Every structure is written in C-alpha cells, then in structure tokens.
Amino acid sequence: MISVIVPVYNVKDYLVECLDSILNQSYQNLEIILVDDGSTDGSDLICDMYANKDKRIRVIHQENKSLSVARNVGMSVAKGEYIAFVDSDDALELDMYQKMHSAITASNADVAICGFHQFSEDRIDYHQTANALNREIDGKVLESVCFFQYIDIFRFMVWNKLYRAEALKGIQFIPRQIHQDIHFQNLVMQGNNKICYINEELYKYRVNRQGSTNTKTFKTARLGFIEEFSSILEYLSSKNCMEAYDAFWRYAFRYYFNESRLACKLDAAAEDKDRLVNGFRKMVKKAGKFHWKMKMTTSQKLYCISPRLYMALYKIKCNRNKG
C-alpha cells in the first residue's frame, strides 16, 4: 500500500483536480491522508466531502502550523509500505503510482523518482526528464557523482518521489522553513539507500497560481538552504567525494545566484541579502579557485567576484523595469 500525504491550505480552486488525479490512479491500493492546515477558504469542507465519498481518504484538521508540520503529521499516521507526497494544487498522471510502484519493487529500491512538468493555467512551461540517465544508483546516494551530475532531474523536492517507509524512519521536515525539502532529501540521500528513475513526466507541478504569495514577497525562511548546502558540501568533503563535491558546488552556485536575484526583485530585507552574500562567500572560500573553470555568463562572473556589487546593480535594473 502507498500512503499519499497531501497537506491542504486554502487551495479550493485546485483541490478537486488534485484529489481526482489521486483517486483515479490505475494503482488503487492507496491510503490518502489529507492534512488540512487550518484552511479558511472552504478547502477543509472539500476534504471532508471527499472523505465521505471514498473510504481510502483520512482527513486530519489542525490549526495553521506550516507545510512541514502537516507533512510530519501525515507521516506519523501513515500505514503504507511506501510513502508519497503531493502538493494540493498539483496533479498526477493517472498511471504515476502504478509505474512508480512497479519500478521500486522490480529494482528493490528505497526511492523511486520520476520526471515532471511545470504548468500554469493554460500551458506547460517546463519539462524535466533525462534520457541519458543511468536508471539506478545503489548505496550512499549523496556520495554518487551520477546523483549530482543529474541533480536538475533528481533535485531535492519530495513530490516526484516514492519512498519506502523504512527509509524515512527518524527523518522529519523542519517546521516553518521554506525549502524544507532540501533538509529532508539531504538526510534521505545520506542513508545507504538505492534509488531508481522512471524517465517519464508523471507529476504535474503548478506554478504561478492565483493567490500564491510565494512570488510576491521574499521570506527569511527561504534562506534555510544556506545551512543545508553547507552541510552537504562539508559531508562530501569529509568523504573525499570531490567529483560529487564539484558537481554539487555548481548546482549550489546557480541556486545562490537565482535566490540573490529574487531577493532583489522582491525587496528582501538587508539582513537577508547579507546572509546570502556571506553564505556564498564562505562557499567560494572553501572551494578555492576551481569554480573559475565553470562556464559562466558575464553576470555570473560579476556575482562570483562581488555578490554585493552584482546585487546592487541588479536592483537598479529591477527598479528601472518597474518604472
């Protein structure tokens, strides 16, 4: 049985599509755990209505405590041999869990990963699969060069993955931290786990949804990735996994660069920008000079030399565009 954990908070316009895509899966042996995180828009009523229609659904109502807490609550009551997470404004291809379950059992893996596509209201914006990818990684995944070479596919999100419940013992999400998936995946991938990959776009990730605040304000909680990236780099260095270290450093660089641009666009507080600058400088200092071998745009080179100067110039550009 697969336990599907769905945190729900004020998504009434998208929740029906999400739940229908789960209930109509070709793989039917599901336990669906809806954790209503204090919804005020009627999403809680939709959850109860669906629970009355299908005995596989269990609804837990709680005060608003965050996505992380809702996921932890779901894991604490899950009974399935496998665990999956779905964001309540997203949707699944109807054969997603059939294919994920077949792959994870056939390969005796601990984690199955599939491709995905991002979409907004009327169009698909972005595809993510990897035709050349070795389909399995066995052992210490976080020490694998392959994992980091294809990190844009694997990433650190949880919704395009199916986990063996045993592999998640003792692992939880950090409450009230954006990018909490990074911490969670970091711990999973440090374990002696085997992963398999299904090269199909089976998960549909909604972006720029109406009413979402994620793209309107820069929250300090976004900066949790700084400590997590530092932890991963230190771990790889301590294990002398330098190829994996180099591959992840490149990924972390792009992440810092994009978060810094977002901080400028959304008028982040000065202390948040300082944390970005200081975190990046520490990462550069520990890496030495190898990063200059990377292919970089002129903007990225300037960011490497002086992240503070680059952010100041980029902020000027943002202000001009607003005007």
N, C-alpha and C positions, 0 to 999 in steps of 0.2 A: 504493500500500500504506500502511496505517496501522500504525505501531508503537505498541503498547499497553504502557505501562510500569507494572508492578504491584509496589511494594515489599511484602514479606511479613515480618511479625514476630508470632509467637505468636497466630495467628488461626484455629486449626484448626476451631473451631466454625462459622466463617463462610466459610472459604476456598473450599469446594466450591461453595456458592451463587454466590460471586463469579465463579469461573472458568467455571462452567457458563453464566452470563449473558454472558460474553465469547465463549466458544467457539460458542455457539448464535446469535450475531448473524446477521441476514439478510445483512449485508455480511461476506463471508468472507475478503477479501484482507487478512489481518491477520498481523502479527508480534507475538507475545505474549512480552514479556520479564519474567520473574519474578525479582526480586532478593530472595533470602532473606537477611535482615539478621540472621543468627545465631539463628534460631528454636530454641527448646528444648522446644516442646510437640508436635512432630511435623508442624508446618506444612511443614518442609523436605521431609519424605517425601511429603506430598501433592503438592508442586510436582513432584518427580521422577516420581511416578506419572502425573500429567497429561502431563508431557513425553514419557513413553513411549507415551502414547495418541495424541498429536497432534503432528505434525512442525512445526506453526507455533509451538510453545512452546519457548523457550530459558530455561534456569534458570541463574542465577548465585548461587553460595553465597559469603557473606562473613561475617566477624566483625561483631558488632553495632556499627554506626557511626552510625546515625540514619537517619531517613526521608529527609532531604535528600541524604545521601551515596548512598543507594540509588537515588534518582531520578536523580542525576547519573551514576551508573554506567550506569543504563539508557539515558540519553540518549547516552552516549559510544559505545554499540554499536548504537544504533538505525539501521536502514537504510531506513525508510519515508519517503515524501514528506511524510507527516503524522505527528504525534506526539500521543498521548493519555495521560493519567494516570488510574489507577483506584486507590482505596484498597481494600485487600484484605478489608475487612469490609463493603464496599458491594456494590451490584449495579446492573445496567443493564437498561433496557427492551430487548427483543430487536431493535428496529429503530433503536436510538440511532445507531450509526455509519453506517447507511445514510442516515438523514436528515441527519446532520451532514456527511457526505461530499458528499451531493447539494447541500446549501446552500453549502458552502465553495467547491465547484467552479463552481456556477452563478453565484455572485456574484464569483468570483475574489478571495475574501477571504483574509486571512492567519490569522484566528482565527474559529472558529465557536463560539457559546455557546448552550447550551440551558437550559431551566428544570429544576427538580429538586424532589424532595420528601424531607423528612426522615422517618424512621420508627424506631420502637423495636420490640421483639419482636413485638407483636401489633397495632400500629396505625400509621397515618400521622399524624404530628404537625403537619406544616407543609408548605404548598405554596408554590412560588415560580415564578411566570410574570408576564409583563407584557403584557396585551392591547394597550395603547395605544402600545407601544414602536415607534419607527422601526426597521425591521429591519436597517439597515446604518449604520455610521459609517465614514467614509473619512478617511485622513490621520492626523494626530497625535491619537490617541485620547485620550490623557491630558489634552489641552487642550480636549476636547469637553464642552460643557455637558450634552449629552444623556447622556454616559457617567456623569456624576456625579448627574444627576437620577434615573437608574435604577441607581444603584450597588448598591442592595439586590438587584437582579437580577444584574448583572454580577459584583459582588464581586471579591475577589482570590484566590479559590481556583482550583485548576487542574483539578479533576476533572470539571467540567461543560463543558469546552472541548476543541476540536480545533484543533491548531496546525499551520500549515505549517512544516515543519522548518527551512526557510530563515530564518523569522522568529525562531528561537531560537538562531541562531549566536552564540556568545560569551556566552550567558546561562546561569547556573547557580544552584542553590539554595544558600543559606548553611548550612553544616553545623551541626547541633545547635541550630538556632533554631526554636522554635515560632512559628507564623505566618510560616514561610519563604515561603509562597505570596505574601505581600504584596510582599516584595522582588522576587521573580521576576516577578510581574504588573506591578509598577511599571516594570521595565526593558522588558518587552514592550510596554506601552502608551505608553512614551516613544518607541518606534520609529515610523516612518512606515508603520503597518500599518492595514489595513482589517479591520473585524470585521462579522460578520453574526450575527443572533439567530434562533433557532428557538423559537417560542413554545409549546413542549410540554415536559412534565415527563418527561425521558428518563433522568435519573440518579436513583438511589435511595441516599440518604445515611443510613447507620445512626447513630443517636445513643444514648448511654447504654448501650452494650453491656456485658455482663457481663465483668468482669475489666479494664475500661478504667480507667487511673489518671488520665486527664485531668481528671475531675471530682472527684477526691479530694484532690489536692494542687495548690498554686499554685507553678509552677516559674518561676524567674527568666527562663528562656528565652522565656516568654510575652511579655516586655517588648520584644522586638525590634521590635514595631510602632511604638514611640515614635519611633525614628530614621527608620523608613520613612515614617511620616505626616509628620514634619517635612520630610523630603526632598521629598515630593510637594507639600506646601504651598509650600515655597521655589521649587520648579520652576514651579508655576502662577503665583506672584507674579512671578518673573523674566520670564515670558512675558506678563505683564499679562492673564492669563485670569481676570478677577476673578469672573465668574459661576460658572465652574467651581470657583474657589477657595472661594467661599461655599458651594456645594453640597457640596464635599468636607469643608469645615470642619464642617458639620452632621453628616455621617457620622462624622467623627473624634470629635466630641463624644460622640455616642451610644456609640461604641466605648470611649472613655475611661471613661465613666460605668459601663458594664456591666463592664468589666475591674476597676474600682475596687470595685464591689460583690462581684465574685467574689473579689477579694483579701481582703476582709473575711470572707466566708463560709468561705474555706479557710485562714484564719490565715496569710496571707502574711507573710514576714519584714518587719521595719520598714524595711529599706533598699529593698525592692521597693515598698512603699507610698510611700516618699519619691520614688522615681523616677516613679511615676505622678503624684503631686502636682506635682512640679517640671516634668515634661513637659507636663502640662495647663496649668499657669500660664504657661509660655512660649508655648504655643499661643494662650491668651487674650490675652496681652500683645501679640503680633504682630497679632492680628486687630482690635484696637481695640474699639469698642463695638457693632459690628454684630450680635454674637451675641444681644444682648438683644432683637432683633426676632424671634428664633425662638420658636415655640410650645414651652413647657416646662412640665413638671409642677412642683409645689412642691419636690419632692425635687431635681429637676434645677437649679432656680434656686438652691437652697441649695448644691448642688455647684459651681455657677459662682462663687458668692460666696466660698465657702471649702471646697474639696475635702477638706481635712484634717478640718474640723469635721463635714462630712457623713459621712465615713468612720468617724469615731469614734462618731457616733450610730447609724449603720447596724450597726456592730459590736456595739453594745449590744443592738440589736434581734435580731441573729443569735444572740447568747448566750441571750437570753430564749427564743427559739424552740427552741434546743437543750435548754433546761431543761424 
